[in-house]
Amino acid sequence: MIEGESVQLRPMQVSDTDDVIRMRRAPEVLAQLFSNEAPTREEHLRWLERIHEQVDREEFVIVERATDSSIGTVGLSNIDRRHRHAQYGILIGAIDARGKGLAFEASRLILGYAFDKLGLQRVYLYVFADNEQALHLYRKVGFEEEGRLRQHIYKNGRFRDVLVMAILREEKRDEI
């Protein structure tokens, strides 16, 4: 478990399945995911079983300490220990948890874990170029745009650009 002031990150478990599926099904969340639909319960359970067997992925549930409720997920995937980089992903599925700085704190915690505990050099992400809310968070945390994948994802009847962003160990801010 990774402890913060307002949130804690705990490894995702089978008991989180219904909460995770509910959050991924929220229309405002699903609109920003690269997938076209939320997984079924069976698909999620198979995915969770696979990731628990992998050494290149760590997925956490974000728990708001004040309410002891799960508000989202955050994780590192494609962890490459030789080249010391990983892909970051976050999802805040509880609408009432938005705007409280909880995503920033969860991001701060996972980046601290990535750089300090895992010894990574670079953490990167992919995001829709028009997802202003996510871009605001990522820039605030310290991610910088590295490139644009033009018309990379076809979703809801149109092609969308995807930005590649990253943060390096030496760019990690002191408050992170």
Phi, psi and omega in degrees: 000142178247120187261134173235184181289313183252341180226160169229148178250123177236146181306138180293135182236169177303323182295347178273355189307307184297319178297315182296316179297316179302315181294319181290338180276345179302127186306320181290335176279310182302327180298335183256359176273151179288335178284156182271341179212157178286151180289155171285170178300317181295318178297317179297317180296320176296318178298314181297319177298318179295316184289333177290341177270346184271147176260356183254022181209138174223120182243135182233152170263135177270121181247124175284122186295322184297327183248352184054036180241149178282131183243351181175192178225155176211146181193175176237130178233170182051041180293118181249101185287335178289311182268355173058054174217162180204161177263135181259146174211142179219149178216124173253109185262344179271110185301320182289351179269352183282150178080009181255000182083008183288323177294322177297314181295317179298320178295317178302316181293315182291326177290321175299318177298315182298314184278316187274320183269317182271346178072027181286157178259329188216137173235130184234167179209164172238137182211145174300135184296339181259011180270079186299322181297314179293318180300322178299313179299310185298318178293321179298322180288333178124001176293143177239144179291132178249338181180172181233128174262103187287134179045050189276326183239130175262115183214135178053044172081011178210157176274142180233142175285150178235133176265144171256126180231155178207161173227138179259157181310313184287348178268352180302127182283152181301325181285352175268000000 
